Amino acid sequence: MTNRLRIVFAGTPDFAVPALDALHAAGHPITAVYTQPDRPAGRGQALASSPVKRRALELGLAVEQPATLKSTDAVDHLRSHGADLMVVVAYGLILPPAILEVPRLGCWNIHASLLPRWRGAAPIQRAILAGDTQTGITIMRMDAGLDTGPMLLERTTSIGPRESAGELHDRLAALGADAVVAAIDAWQAGQLPPRPQPPDGATYAAKLRKDEARIDWTQSAAAIDRQVRAFNPWPVAETRWDGRQLRVWQAEPTTTPVVGAPGEVLAAGAGRIVVATGEEGAVDLLQVQLAGRRAMTAAEFLNAHALSGTRLG
């Protein structure tokens, strides 16, 4: 049995919760959990705790919520926890060099891509948008760069042809949780030498912007399909119909070539909404949502709205 490490955990969103659970279940003492400060949320703008904070409190762990880690006091306070290792998963705060040097084994990051591809904030969505067929998890020892540190362990998985970002997110969160525990065990067994990232193939996964969700119907059906899947569940691909926002939660390319002006509704019946795209292609809209309404299947939407002969965009 490996010796248990004293760990400080740093994470904020749902993606980080499985890793916190896995480290706790593995018996490593978690001396503190760092997470983002509570933020206003919802219509009432009441302060809401992060998913990681909620889970940490359920586990009876100490929670720290500094607004910054750049001060000397923040460095000293981290040092007071006596951690061997800091595990970081989508924390959301920059770790200055002084913080990276505090734990005996440094700071390890669970990153949702196969580095050096898709360094940055939105690796899951960017991989789907780009049409990647594989992705994975990299356990990396952090340095001062943006996801540039040496790699410790990788786990690869295929991206399903119909998989949404939300579905891939959940799979990678579980994969990352398993991988970080395995990485700690391998490190303690002397079987995990750090490896520098390859010099070629680096790409940047920029943070998602809401304006990227607007569908350009002159794109190919395949590109629009990837956009819909990549932006589900946020910010959700959208178009305009009759002057109103129409969100597209699910769609798929048609299997036979069709011809029509981009955005033209070619068929709106028998439970199908078929829309022309660029390059003589089309997509079936499977689930849509008007602003202020619930999401509906194409059949449900057509029961209440006539789309034949209209154009989206």
Protein Blocks (a to p, Z undefined) as FASTA:
>chain_A
ZZddddddddfblmlmmmmmmmmmnopacfbdcddddddedjkopacddfklmmmmmnop
acdddfbfkbmklmmmmmmnopabdcdehkopacdfklmmmpmnlpaddddbddfehiaj
klmlmmmmnopabdcdddddddfbehkaccfbdcdddddfkbcfklmmmmmmmmmmmmmm
mmmmmmmnopaccddddfehpacdddddfklmpccfkbcfklmmmmmmmmpcbgbiadde
ehiacddfbdcddfbdcdddehiafbggehiacdddehhiacddfbdcdehiacddfklm
mmmpcfehiacZZ
